[in-house]
Amino acid sequence: MTAAKFIALDKPSAADKWVNDVFNQTDLLGSQPEMGCAVPVLLGSSYREIIFASYRIVYKI
């Protein structure tokens, strides 16, 4: 189950807001891909991470 679906079980409007907020945060990565931190267990790789709310978003640059 995705995080949005889990949130929607309790409050659908909160799930919609959460999804929009995640997209707003990750849209910044298009222009600032190095804004996240290097993933500690993958040092030396091109993987980075950002923390959004209590979620870890790992991405590759």
N, CA, C and O atoms as a printed pandas DataFrame, in Angstrom:
     atom_number atom_name residue_name chain_id  residue_number  x_coord  y_coord  z_coord
0              1         N          MET        A               1    0.854   -1.171    0.000
1              2        CA          MET        A               1    0.000    0.000    0.000
2              3         C          MET        A               1    0.903    1.237    0.000
3              4         O          MET        A               1    1.872    1.309    0.756
4              5         N          THR        A               2    0.578    2.192   -0.844
5              6        CA          THR        A               2    1.376    3.413   -0.879
6              7         C          THR        A               2    1.040    4.293    0.314
7              8         O          THR        A               2   -0.001    4.130    0.950
8              9         N          ALA        A               3    1.930    5.223    0.605
9             10        CA          ALA        A               3    1.704    6.138    1.722
10            11         C          ALA        A               3    0.422    6.935    1.516
11            12         O          ALA        A               3   -0.351    7.119    2.456
12            13         N          ALA        A               4    0.192    7.408    0.297
13            14        CA          ALA        A               4   -1.008    8.208    0.021
14            15         C          ALA        A               4   -2.282    7.396    0.260
15            16         O          ALA        A               4   -3.249    7.911    0.821
16            17         N          LYS        A               5   -2.286    6.142   -0.159
17            18        CA          LYS        A               5   -3.471    5.302    0.057
18            19         C          LYS        A               5   -3.694    5.054    1.542
19            20         O          LYS        A               5   -4.833    5.032    2.008
20            21         N          PHE        A               6   -2.614    4.868    2.279
21            22        CA          PHE        A               6   -2.728    4.651    3.717
22            23         C          PHE        A               6   -3.309    5.888    4.401
23            24         O          PHE        A               6   -4.198    5.774    5.244
24            25         N          ILE        A               7   -2.807    7.063    4.037
25            26        CA          ILE        A               7   -3.318    8.311    4.613
26            27         C          ILE        A               7   -4.784    8.499    4.236
27            28         O          ILE        A               7   -5.587    8.939    5.059
28            29         N          ALA        A               8   -5.134    8.167    2.991
29            30        CA          ALA        A               8   -6.504    8.348    2.504
30            31         C          ALA        A               8   -7.518    7.480    3.244
31            32         O          ALA        A               8   -8.701    7.818    3.287
32            33         N          LEU        A               9   -7.075    6.378    3.819
33            34        CA          LEU        A               9   -7.999    5.539    4.586
34            35         C          LEU        A               9   -8.624    6.323    5.725
35            36         O          LEU        A               9   -9.787    6.112    6.068
36            37         N          ASP        A              10   -7.858    7.220    6.305
37            38        CA          ASP        A              10   -8.335    8.016    7.432
38            39         C          ASP        A              10   -8.886    9.365    6.989
39            40         O          ASP        A              10   -9.920    9.817    7.481
40            41         N          LYS        A              11   -8.174   10.011    6.039
41            42        CA          LYS        A              11   -8.565   11.368    5.655
42            43         C          LYS        A              11   -8.147   11.637    4.208
43            44         O          LYS        A              11   -7.005   12.025    3.961
44            45         N          PRO        A              12   -9.053   11.438    3.252
45            46        CA          PRO        A              12   -8.719   11.619    1.836
46            47         C          PRO        A              12   -8.159   13.001    1.495
47            48         O          PRO        A              12   -7.251   13.107    0.670
48            49         N          SER        A              13   -8.678   14.044    2.108
49            50        CA          SER        A              13   -8.177   15.393    1.794
50            51         C          SER        A              13   -6.730   15.559    2.245
51            52         O          SER        A              13   -5.954   16.256    1.590
52            53         N          ALA        A              14   -6.365   14.936    3.342
53            54        CA          ALA        A              14   -4.972   14.995    3.809
54            55         C          ALA        A              14   -4.056   14.240    2.851
55            56         O          ALA        A              14   -2.912   14.641    2.638
56            57         N          ALA        A              15   -4.552   13.157    2.280
57            58        CA          ALA        A              15   -3.758   12.396    1.309
58            59         C          ALA        A              15   -3.501   13.229    0.061
59            60         O          ALA        A              15   -2.387   13.231   -0.463
60            61         N          ASP        A              16   -4.519   13.935   -0.418
61            62        CA          ASP        A              16   -4.345   14.803   -1.587
62            63         C          ASP        A              16   -3.306   15.880   -1.311
63            64         O          ASP        A              16   -2.448   16.150   -2.151
64            65         N          LYS        A              17   -3.383   16.491   -0.142
65            66        CA          LYS        A              17   -2.419   17.535    0.215
66            67         C          LYS        A              17   -1.016   16.949    0.306
67            68         O          LYS        A              17   -0.054   17.558   -0.162
68            69         N          TRP        A              18   -0.896   15.771    0.907
69            70        CA          TRP        A              18    0.405   15.131    1.057
70            71         C          TRP        A              18    1.030   14.860   -0.305
71            72         O          TRP        A              18    2.212   15.133   -0.514
72            73         N          VAL        A              19    0.241   14.323   -1.232
73            74        CA          VAL        A              19    0.748   14.034   -2.575
74            75         C          VAL        A              19    1.205   15.322   -3.252
75            76         O          VAL        A              19    2.282   15.359   -3.847
76            77         N          ASN        A              20    0.401   16.373   -3.169
77            78        CA          ASN        A              20    0.791   17.657   -3.767
78            79         C          ASN        A              20    2.076   18.183   -3.151
79            80         O          ASN        A              20    2.945   18.681   -3.866
80            81         N          ASP        A              21    2.206   18.079   -1.846
81            82        CA          ASP        A              21    3.416   18.554   -1.168
82            83         C          ASP        A              21    4.647   17.750   -1.588
83            84         O          ASP        A              21    5.723   18.317   -1.775
84            85         N          VAL        A              22    4.494   16.445   -1.736
85            86        CA          VAL        A              22    5.611   15.608   -2.192
86            87         C          VAL        A              22    6.038   16.033   -3.592
87            88         O          VAL        A              22    7.230   16.191   -3.855
88            89         N          PHE        A              23    5.076   16.219   -4.490
89            90        CA          PHE        A              23    5.420   16.634   -5.850
90            91         C          PHE        A              23    6.073   18.012   -5.866
91            92         O          PHE        A              23    7.020   18.235   -6.620
92            93         N          ASN        A              24    5.584   18.932   -5.051
93            94        CA          ASN        A              24    6.208   20.256   -4.982
94            95         C          ASN        A              24    7.655   20.154   -4.522
95            96         O          ASN        A              24    8.533   20.820   -5.070
96            97         N          GLN        A              25    7.903   19.329   -3.526
97            98        CA          GLN        A              25    9.262   19.159   -3.006
98            99         C          GLN        A              25   10.167   18.497   -4.034
99           100         O          GLN        A              25   11.298   18.937   -4.243
100          101         N          THR        A              26    9.679   17.448   -4.671
101          102        CA          THR        A              26   10.525   16.723   -5.613
102          103         C          THR        A              26   10.678   17.457   -6.944
103          104         O          THR        A              26   11.644   17.207   -7.666
104          105         N          ASP        A              27    9.762   18.349   -7.286
105          106        CA          ASP        A              27    9.924   19.164   -8.498
106          107         C          ASP        A              27   11.191   20.006   -8.429
107          108         O          ASP        A              27   11.808   20.280   -9.458
108          109         N          LEU        A              28   11.582   20.413   -7.241
109          110        CA          LEU        A              28   12.808   21.195   -7.070
110          111         C          LEU        A              28   14.039   20.419   -7.513
111          112         O          LEU        A              28   15.047   21.014   -7.893
112          113         N          LEU        A              29   13.962   19.104   -7.465
113          114        CA          LEU        A              29   15.113   18.279   -7.835
114          115         C          LEU        A              29   15.475   18.428   -9.308
115          116         O          LEU        A              29   16.621   18.187   -9.687
116          117         N          GLY        A              30   14.520   18.818  -10.138
117          118        CA          GLY        A              30   14.803   19.015  -11.548
118          119         C          GLY        A              30   15.813   20.120  -11.785
119          120         O          GLY        A              30   16.653   20.018  -12.680
120          121         N          SER        A              31   15.737   21.178  -10.985
121          122        CA          SER        A              31   16.662   22.299  -11.141
122          123         C          SER        A              31   17.804   22.264  -10.132
123          124         O          SER        A              31   18.833   22.907  -10.338
124          125         N          GLN        A              32   17.631   21.521   -9.048
125          126        CA          GLN        A              32   18.653   21.445   -8.005
126          127         C          GLN        A              32   18.853   19.986   -7.571
127          128         O          GLN        A              32   18.561   19.636   -6.428
128          129         N          PRO        A              33   19.343   19.149   -8.468
129          130        CA          PRO        A              33   19.419   17.716   -8.158
130          131         C          PRO        A              33   20.354   17.361   -7.006
131          132         O          PRO        A              33   20.215   16.293   -6.409
132          133         N          GLU        A              34   21.289   18.225   -6.691
133          134        CA          GLU        A              34   22.220   17.907   -5.603
134          135         C          GLU        A              34   21.774   18.471   -4.262
135          136         O          GLU        A              34   22.557   18.502   -3.312
136          137         N          MET        A              35   20.526   18.917   -4.172
137          138        CA          MET        A              35   20.053   19.490   -2.914
138          139         C          MET        A              35   19.910   18.434   -1.822
139          140         O          MET        A              35   19.948   18.763   -0.637
140          141         N          GLY        A              36   19.749   17.190   -2.202
141          142        CA          GLY        A              36   19.653   16.125   -1.213
142          143         C          GLY        A              36   21.025   15.701   -0.726
143          144         O          GLY        A              36   22.051   16.100   -1.278
144          145         N          CYS        A              37   21.024   14.896    0.303
145          146        CA          CYS        A              37   22.272   14.383    0.876
146          147         C          CYS        A              37   22.655   13.069    0.206
147          148         O          CYS        A              37   21.800   12.335   -0.289
148          149         N          ALA        A              38   23.949   12.790    0.199
149          150        CA          ALA        A              38   24.413   11.490   -0.284
150          151         C          ALA        A              38   23.844   10.407    0.631
151          152         O          ALA        A              38   23.749   10.597    1.844
152          153         N          VAL        A              39   23.473    9.289    0.053
153          154        CA          VAL        A              39   22.930    8.180    0.843
154          155         C          VAL        A              39   24.100    7.510    1.559
155          156         O          VAL        A              39   25.009    7.002    0.902
156          157         N          PRO        A              40   24.096    7.497    2.898
157          158        CA          PRO        A              40   25.246    6.989    3.658
158          159         C          PRO        A              40   25.704    5.582    3.272
159          160         O          PRO        A              40   26.906    5.329    3.186
160          161         N          VAL        A              41   24.777    4.677    3.040
161          162        CA          VAL        A              41   25.176    3.302    2.708
162          163         C          VAL        A              41   25.601    3.150    1.256
163          164         O          VAL        A              41   26.077    2.088    0.857
164          165         N          LEU        A              42   25.435    4.194    0.470
165          166        CA          LEU        A              42   25.799    4.150   -0.946
166          167         C          LEU        A              42   26.806    5.243   -1.291
167          168         O          LEU        A              42   26.780    5.787   -2.396
168          169         N          LEU        A              43   27.694    5.567   -0.350
169          170        CA          LEU        A              43   28.687    6.610   -0.594
170          171         C          LEU        A              43   29.481    6.286   -1.846
171          172         O          LEU        A              43   29.821    5.130   -2.097
172          173         N          GLY        A              44   29.769    7.300   -2.618
173          174        CA          GLY        A              44   30.502    7.108   -3.857
174          175         C          GLY        A              44   29.594    6.812   -5.039
175          176         O          GLY        A              44   30.068    6.672   -6.166
176          177         N          SER        A              45   28.303    6.718   -4.793
177          178        CA          SER        A              45   27.359    6.472   -5.885
178          179         C          SER        A              45   26.660    7.781   -6.236
179          180         O          SER        A              45   26.921    8.816   -5.623
180          181         N          SER        A              46   25.791    7.731   -7.201
181          182        CA          SER        A              46   25.064    8.934   -7.595
182          183         C          SER        A              46   23.672    8.983   -6.961
183          184         O          SER        A              46   22.798    9.705   -7.441
184          185         N          TYR        A              47   23.465    8.222   -5.891
185          186        CA          TYR        A              47   22.185    8.247   -5.189
186          187         C          TYR        A              47   22.206    9.298   -4.090
187          188         O          TYR        A              47   23.190    9.454   -3.366
188          189         N          ARG        A              48   21.095   10.010   -3.987
189          190        CA          ARG        A              48   20.944   11.030   -2.957
190          191         C          ARG        A              48   19.579   10.831   -2.308
191          192         O          ARG        A              48   18.764   10.045   -2.790
192          193         N          GLU        A              49   19.335   11.544   -1.217
193          194        CA          GLU        A              49   18.062   11.409   -0.526
194          195         C          GLU        A              49   17.595   12.743    0.018
195          196         O          GLU        A              49   18.396   13.620    0.342
196          197         N          ILE        A              50   16.289   12.877    0.110
197          198        CA          ILE        A              50   15.688   13.982    0.833
198          199         C          ILE        A              50   14.706   13.360    1.813
199          200         O          ILE        A              50   14.178   12.272    1.581
200          201         N          ILE        A              51   14.473   14.056    2.894
201          202        CA          ILE        A              51   13.504   13.607    3.887
202          203         C          ILE        A              51   12.287   14.510    3.760
203          204         O          ILE        A              51   12.398   15.734    3.822
204          205         N          PHE        A              52   11.143   13.902    3.584
205          206        CA          PHE        A              52    9.889   14.647    3.500
206          207         C          PHE        A              52    8.951   14.074    4.541
207          208         O          PHE        A              52    8.616   12.889    4.509
208          209         N          ALA        A              53    8.526   14.927    5.470
209          210        CA          ALA        A              53    7.725   14.477    6.611
210          211         C          ALA        A              53    8.518   13.353    7.280
211          212         O          ALA        A              53    9.655   13.584    7.691
212          213         N          SER        A              54    7.976   12.183    7.400
213          214        CA          SER        A              54    8.739   11.079    8.002
214          215         C          SER        A              54    9.145   10.054    6.946
215          216         O          SER        A              54    9.390    8.890    7.261
216          217         N          TYR        A              55    9.213   10.495    5.696
217          218        CA          TYR        A              55    9.536    9.599    4.594
218          219         C          TYR        A              55   10.891    9.934    3.988
219          220         O          TYR        A              55   11.267   11.101    3.876
220          221         N          ARG        A              56   11.602    8.912    3.607
221          222        CA          ARG        A              56   12.906    9.048    2.956
222          223         C          ARG        A              56   12.696    8.816    1.462
223          224         O          ARG        A              56   12.201    7.769    1.045
224          225         N          ILE        A              57   13.082    9.810    0.666
225          226        CA          ILE        A              57   12.946    9.709   -0.785
226          227         C          ILE        A              57   14.346    9.611   -1.366
227          228         O          ILE        A              57   15.129   10.556   -1.278
228          229         N          VAL        A              58   14.658    8.467   -1.959
229          230        CA          VAL        A              58   15.978    8.215   -2.535
230          231         C          VAL        A              58   15.855    8.371   -4.044
231          232         O          VAL        A              58   14.920    7.859   -4.659
232          233         N          TYR        A              59   16.814    9.088   -4.634
233          234        CA          TYR        A              59   16.792    9.308   -6.078
234          235         C          TYR        A              59   18.204    9.262   -6.630
235          236         O          TYR        A              59   19.180    9.395   -5.891
236          237         N          LYS        A              60   18.299    9.071   -7.938
237          238        CA          LYS        A              60   19.594    8.973   -8.607
238          239         C          LYS        A              60   19.796   10.198   -9.487
239          240         O          LYS        A              60   18.895   10.614  -10.215
240          241         N          ILE        A              61   21.013   10.775   -9.407
241          242        CA          ILE        A              61   21.311   11.916  -10.282
242          243         C          ILE        A              61   22.255   11.500  -11.376
243          244         O          ILE        A              61   22.627   12.320  -12.215
